[in-house]
Amino acid sequence: MTTQASDDNLKLDQKEFAKMIVNSHRVSDELDPEAIVKRKLTIYLTAYYLAEKFNNLQDETFTSGLSTSQEYQKLLQQLQDTKFGDW
């Protein structure tokens, strides 16, 4: 699910991350098949683009010259503050 780009740089494999999230999410069997597929697709795409956003933020954060602890805190804050619609 992850690859190591450099000693301090962690990259999420977007497809693998999205698959893992979809597989871990349970959808009610009471929904019609199309509703189930739409829900799973929404979850997959959201996870995929969230992983992409994480990778981009991580690249920006770890090239800023901050210490590892500061970089990590900045990255977490950016992920918390940034909403999907803001991308």
N, C-alpha and C positions, 0 to 999 in steps of 0.2 A: 504494500500500500504506500510505502514511502521509498524515496531514493535519497541517497546522500550526495548532494551536489558539491559540497566542500566540507571541511572539518566542522564548521559552525552552521552550515546552510542545509536545512531539511526541506525537501520537496515532497508534497503529497502527489501520488498518482491519482489524477482526477477521476479516471474511469473506475479504478479499483475502490477508491473512497466512496464514490457514488453507489457502486454495487453493494458495498458493505452496508451502507446506510439503508438502502432499499431492502436488503435481506433482513435487516434487524427490525424493520418496521412492520407491524402487523396491521392488516386492513380487514375490517369486518367482512365475513362471508355473506352477510345479509345484503350487501350492496350488489347492484347488477354488475356484470363483468366489465362494462365500459367505464363505470365509475371507479372500479378497482384499478383498472389500467391507468386512468387519468390521474388518480391519486398517486400511484407508484411513479408515473412519469414526472409528475410535479416534484416529488421527493427526489428522484434521480437528478433532474436538472438543477434543482436548488443545491443539492450536495455537490454536484459537479462544479457549478460556478462559485460556490463558497470555497471549495478547494483551490480553484484558480485564483480567487481573491486572496486567500491565505498565502499562496505562493508568491503573488505579486507584492503583497505587503511585507512578507518575509524578506524578499529581495531588497526592497527599499529600506527596511529597518536595519538589516545586517550590513548594509554598505554605508551607513550614516556615520560610522566612527564612534558609536557609543559602546560602552562595555556590554558584555553578554547579558548581565542582569538587567541593565537599562534597556537593551534591545528587546529582550523578552517581555518586559513590562509594557513597553511602547507597542509591541505587536499585539499583545492581549487587549490593550486599551483600544487600539484601532479596530480590532475585530468586534469588540463589544459595542463600540460607538457607530460603526458603519452598518447600515441596513441594506438589504438586497436591492431595494429600489433606488438607493443612492449610487449604485455602480453605473 
